[in-house]
């Protein structure tokens, strides 16, 4: 049965949006309909100018076991927006994103996590990329993300061996940006999200896009310079300077 719980859901509270994977009884595997819904939810987030940070979360014992393995190579796989389209869309979401990794993350969902800007994991979790064990050649965008985020040697280690790595090693190689006790995950995500929400949204969103473009090797430096100049004329920059002089927290409006 492929509809055990349901599609991903979106909730918004203040400046924060949360997309939650919603199939815990099957380790939050990603099914074709989930991909379509994830694309839609990313569009909803981008259309809401009040949102300043996105959290990608899941319930249950695992974050996600990746794409539903029985759909790989099937007609459903070929007629639905691909997993690669979803991960690329997550990377390009307008606001900074945090993957709250409550447990194991495997297969394609390792790339979904890498598409987020921050990855906070928990002690006891693990990850592995089983493509070689399945006879699967991974899609280009995912391999590019692995190399740009983790380096080519680590990407080879993970893709070519299918080795399972634990939480401490994931932090060491940079797959995780932060590691917390399971009971402290919510607080760690909250602290990082609050930090991002407090910063100037035009500058944060502009620099996020620039850094991702630079990492992919397709940055338009003229476009980045023009965006930086526009931010330099913003009310937020004036507010930031004024707050610094007055020794208070800035109140950014995104204008």
NORHU-V751416 format. One record per residue. N is the residue number from 1. RES is the residue in three letters. PSI is psi in whole degrees, 0 to 359 (999 if undefined). D_LAST is the distance of its C-alpha to the last C-alpha in Angstrom with 1 decimal. Layout:
# NORHU-V751416
n=N res=RES psi=PSI d_last=D_LAST
n=N res=RES psi=PSI d_last=D_LAST
This chain:
# NORHU-V751416
n=1 res=UNK psi=128 d_last=48.0
n=2 res=UNK psi=13 d_last=44.4
n=3 res=UNK psi=47 d_last=42.7
n=4 res=UNK psi=313 d_last=43.5
n=5 res=UNK psi=286 d_last=40.4
n=6 res=UNK psi=184 d_last=37.5
n=7 res=UNK psi=162 d_last=34.4
n=8 res=UNK psi=149 d_last=31.3
n=9 res=UNK psi=157 d_last=29.3
n=10 res=UNK psi=133 d_last=25.6
n=11 res=UNK psi=149 d_last=24.4
n=12 res=UNK psi=131 d_last=21.0
n=13 res=UNK psi=111 d_last=20.6
n=14 res=UNK psi=234 d_last=17.4
n=15 res=UNK psi=7 d_last=15.0
n=16 res=UNK psi=133 d_last=18.1
n=17 res=UNK psi=147 d_last=20.1
n=18 res=UNK psi=122 d_last=23.7
n=19 res=UNK psi=127 d_last=25.9
n=20 res=UNK psi=127 d_last=29.5
n=21 res=UNK psi=141 d_last=32.5
n=22 res=UNK psi=39 d_last=35.2
n=23 res=UNK psi=60 d_last=38.7
n=24 res=UNK psi=330 d_last=39.9
n=25 res=UNK psi=343 d_last=43.6
n=26 res=UNK psi=35 d_last=43.4
n=27 res=UNK psi=35 d_last=41.2
n=28 res=UNK psi=41 d_last=38.0
n=29 res=UNK psi=152 d_last=39.3
n=30 res=UNK psi=121 d_last=37.0
n=31 res=UNK psi=164 d_last=38.7
n=32 res=UNK psi=317 d_last=38.0
n=33 res=UNK psi=331 d_last=36.5
n=34 res=UNK psi=322 d_last=34.2
n=35 res=UNK psi=313 d_last=32.8
n=36 res=UNK psi=317 d_last=32.0
n=37 res=UNK psi=322 d_last=30.3
n=38 res=UNK psi=319 d_last=28.3
n=39 res=UNK psi=318 d_last=26.9
n=40 res=UNK psi=317 d_last=26.0
n=41 res=UNK psi=324 d_last=24.3
n=42 res=UNK psi=322 d_last=22.1
n=43 res=UNK psi=320 d_last=21.1
n=44 res=UNK psi=317 d_last=20.4
n=45 res=UNK psi=314 d_last=18.2
n=46 res=UNK psi=331 d_last=16.2
n=47 res=UNK psi=348 d_last=15.8
n=48 res=UNK psi=103 d_last=14.4
n=49 res=UNK psi=343 d_last=10.6
n=50 res=UNK psi=340 d_last=11.4
n=51 res=UNK psi=132 d_last=13.7
n=52 res=UNK psi=347 d_last=13.0
n=53 res=UNK psi=147 d_last=16.7
n=54 res=UNK psi=130 d_last=19.8
n=55 res=UNK psi=131 d_last=23.3
n=56 res=UNK psi=116 d_last=26.3
n=57 res=UNK psi=173 d_last=29.4
n=58 res=UNK psi=158 d_last=32.9
n=59 res=UNK psi=175 d_last=35.8
n=60 res=UNK psi=197 d_last=39.4
n=61 res=UNK psi=340 d_last=41.1
n=62 res=UNK psi=152 d_last=39.3
n=63 res=UNK psi=301 d_last=35.8
n=64 res=UNK psi=140 d_last=37.0
n=65 res=UNK psi=9 d_last=40.1
n=66 res=UNK psi=195 d_last=38.4
n=67 res=UNK psi=140 d_last=39.3
n=68 res=UNK psi=110 d_last=42.3
n=69 res=UNK psi=329 d_last=45.1
n=70 res=UNK psi=351 d_last=47.4
n=71 res=UNK psi=347 d_last=44.9
n=72 res=UNK psi=125 d_last=44.7
n=73 res=UNK psi=4 d_last=46.4
n=74 res=UNK psi=174 d_last=47.1
n=75 res=UNK psi=321 d_last=46.4
n=76 res=UNK psi=322 d_last=43.6
n=77 res=UNK psi=322 d_last=42.0
n=78 res=UNK psi=343 d_last=42.3
n=79 res=UNK psi=0 d_last=41.2
n=80 res=UNK psi=153 d_last=38.0
n=81 res=UNK psi=134 d_last=34.7
n=82 res=UNK psi=162 d_last=35.6
n=83 res=UNK psi=323 d_last=34.6
n=84 res=UNK psi=325 d_last=33.2
n=85 res=UNK psi=319 d_last=30.8
n=86 res=UNK psi=315 d_last=29.5
n=87 res=UNK psi=320 d_last=29.1
n=88 res=UNK psi=322 d_last=27.4
n=89 res=UNK psi=321 d_last=25.0
n=90 res=UNK psi=318 d_last=24.3
n=91 res=UNK psi=324 d_last=23.6
n=92 res=UNK psi=5 d_last=21.1
n=93 res=UNK psi=144 d_last=19.2
n=94 res=UNK psi=321 d_last=15.4
n=95 res=UNK psi=160 d_last=15.1
n=96 res=UNK psi=145 d_last=17.5
n=97 res=UNK psi=149 d_last=20.9
n=98 res=UNK psi=124 d_last=23.8
n=99 res=UNK psi=117 d_last=27.3
n=100 res=UNK psi=96 d_last=29.3
n=101 res=UNK psi=93 d_last=32.8
n=102 res=UNK psi=351 d_last=35.2
n=103 res=UNK psi=202 d_last=38.2
n=104 res=UNK psi=145 d_last=39.7
n=105 res=UNK psi=124 d_last=37.7
n=106 res=UNK psi=158 d_last=39.8
n=107 res=UNK psi=224 d_last=40.0
n=108 res=UNK psi=333 d_last=37.0
n=109 res=UNK psi=343 d_last=34.9
n=110 res=UNK psi=324 d_last=35.0
n=111 res=UNK psi=324 d_last=32.9
n=112 res=UNK psi=320 d_last=30.6
n=113 res=UNK psi=317 d_last=30.1
n=114 res=UNK psi=334 d_last=29.7
n=115 res=UNK psi=342 d_last=26.9
n=116 res=UNK psi=157 d_last=24.9
n=117 res=UNK psi=331 d_last=23.1
n=118 res=UNK psi=144 d_last=25.1
n=119 res=UNK psi=112 d_last=28.5
n=120 res=UNK psi=118 d_last=30.0
n=121 res=UNK psi=181 d_last=33.7
n=122 res=UNK psi=150 d_last=36.6
n=123 res=UNK psi=137 d_last=40.0
n=124 res=UNK psi=348 d_last=42.6
n=125 res=UNK psi=167 d_last=40.5
n=126 res=UNK psi=167 d_last=41.5
n=127 res=UNK psi=154 d_last=40.4
n=128 res=UNK psi=156 d_last=42.3
n=129 res=UNK psi=104 d_last=42.0
n=130 res=UNK psi=16 d_last=45.2
n=131 res=UNK psi=312 d_last=44.8
n=132 res=UNK psi=327 d_last=47.9
n=133 res=UNK psi=336 d_last=49.9
n=134 res=UNK psi=354 d_last=49.1
n=135 res=UNK psi=25 d_last=49.9
n=136 res=UNK psi=129 d_last=46.3
n=137 res=UNK psi=120 d_last=44.6
n=138 res=UNK psi=158 d_last=40.9
n=139 res=UNK psi=151 d_last=38.2
n=140 res=UNK psi=315 d_last=36.7
n=141 res=UNK psi=323 d_last=33.1
n=142 res=UNK psi=317 d_last=34.1
n=143 res=UNK psi=322 d_last=36.4
n=144 res=UNK psi=318 d_last=33.8
n=145 res=UNK psi=316 d_last=31.5
n=146 res=UNK psi=312 d_last=34.4
n=147 res=UNK psi=317 d_last=35.2
n=148 res=UNK psi=329 d_last=31.7
n=149 res=UNK psi=320 d_last=31.1
n=150 res=UNK psi=345 d_last=34.6
n=151 res=UNK psi=153 d_last=36.6
n=152 res=UNK psi=324 d_last=39.4
n=153 res=UNK psi=318 d_last=42.2
n=154 res=UNK psi=321 d_last=40.6
n=155 res=UNK psi=318 d_last=39.7
n=156 res=UNK psi=317 d_last=43.4
n=157 res=UNK psi=316 d_last=44.6
n=158 res=UNK psi=317 d_last=42.6
n=159 res=UNK psi=317 d_last=43.2
n=160 res=UNK psi=336 d_last=46.8
n=161 res=UNK psi=333 d_last=48.3
n=162 res=UNK psi=23 d_last=46.6
n=163 res=UNK psi=140 d_last=46.8
n=164 res=UNK psi=130 d_last=45.4
n=165 res=UNK psi=142 d_last=43.4
n=166 res=UNK psi=176 d_last=42.8
n=167 res=UNK psi=315 d_last=39.8
n=168 res=UNK psi=322 d_last=40.6
n=169 res=UNK psi=324 d_last=41.2
n=170 res=UNK psi=325 d_last=38.0
n=171 res=UNK psi=319 d_last=36.1
n=172 res=UNK psi=319 d_last=38.2
n=173 res=UNK psi=354 d_last=37.5
n=174 res=UNK psi=2 d_last=33.7
n=175 res=UNK psi=318 d_last=33.7
n=176 res=UNK psi=140 d_last=32.5
n=177 res=UNK psi=346 d_last=29.8
n=178 res=UNK psi=150 d_last=31.1
n=179 res=UNK psi=134 d_last=34.3
n=180 res=UNK psi=161 d_last=35.0
n=181 res=UNK psi=149 d_last=37.9
n=182 res=UNK psi=320 d_last=37.8
n=183 res=UNK psi=348 d_last=37.5
n=184 res=UNK psi=3 d_last=34.5
n=185 res=UNK psi=312 d_last=32.4
n=186 res=UNK psi=316 d_last=30.4
n=187 res=UNK psi=322 d_last=29.6
n=188 res=UNK psi=318 d_last=28.8
n=189 res=UNK psi=317 d_last=26.3
n=190 res=UNK psi=315 d_last=24.8
n=191 res=UNK psi=316 d_last=24.5
n=192 res=UNK psi=318 d_last=22.8
n=193 res=UNK psi=317 d_last=20.4
n=194 res=UNK psi=322 d_last=19.5
n=195 res=UNK psi=316 d_last=19.0
n=196 res=UNK psi=319 d_last=16.6
n=197 res=UNK psi=329 d_last=14.6
n=198 res=UNK psi=341 d_last=14.3
n=199 res=UNK psi=164 d_last=12.7
n=200 res=UNK psi=117 d_last=9.2
n=201 res=UNK psi=322 d_last=8.6
n=202 res=UNK psi=317 d_last=7.4
n=203 res=UNK psi=315 d_last=10.4
n=204 res=UNK psi=312 d_last=12.6
n=205 res=UNK psi=322 d_last=12.4
n=206 res=UNK psi=316 d_last=12.9
n=207 res=UNK psi=327 d_last=15.7
n=208 res=UNK psi=310 d_last=17.2
n=209 res=UNK psi=316 d_last=17.7
n=210 res=UNK psi=315 d_last=19.0
n=211 res=UNK psi=320 d_last=21.4
n=212 res=UNK psi=320 d_last=22.8
n=213 res=UNK psi=318 d_last=23.4
n=214 res=UNK psi=317 d_last=25.1
n=215 res=UNK psi=324 d_last=27.2
n=216 res=UNK psi=345 d_last=28.4
n=217 res=UNK psi=17 d_last=29.3
n=218 res=UNK psi=31 d_last=27.5
n=219 res=UNK psi=139 d_last=24.4
n=220 res=UNK psi=101 d_last=23.4
n=221 res=UNK psi=328 d_last=22.8
n=222 res=UNK psi=319 d_last=21.8
n=223 res=UNK psi=318 d_last=19.0
n=224 res=UNK psi=317 d_last=17.9
n=225 res=UNK psi=320 d_last=18.1
n=226 res=UNK psi=320 d_last=16.0
n=227 res=UNK psi=321 d_last=13.2
n=228 res=UNK psi=321 d_last=13.6
n=229 res=UNK psi=321 d_last=13.6
n=230 res=UNK psi=318 d_last=10.3
n=231 res=UNK psi=327 d_last=8.7
n=232 res=UNK psi=344 d_last=10.9
n=233 res=UNK psi=8 d_last=9.4
n=234 res=UNK psi=158 d_last=5.8
n=235 res=UNK psi=329 d_last=5.5
n=236 res=UNK psi=322 d_last=6.1
n=237 res=UNK psi=318 d_last=9.1
n=238 res=UNK psi=318 d_last=10.3
n=239 res=UNK psi=320 d_last=10.2
n=240 res=UNK psi=317 d_last=12.0
n=241 res=UNK psi=317 d_last=14.5
n=242 res=UNK psi=317 d_last=15.1
n=243 res=UNK psi=321 d_last=15.7
n=244 res=UNK psi=315 d_last=18.0
n=245 res=UNK psi=324 d_last=19.9
n=246 res=UNK psi=0 d_last=20.3
n=247 res=UNK psi=52 d_last=21.4
n=248 res=UNK psi=169 d_last=19.3
n=249 res=UNK psi=136 d_last=17.0
n=250 res=UNK psi=155 d_last=13.3
n=251 res=UNK psi=89 d_last=11.2
n=252 res=UNK psi=145 d_last=7.9
n=253 res=UNK psi=353 d_last=5.5
n=254 res=UNK psi=24 d_last=3.8
n=255 res=UNK psi=999 d_last=0.0
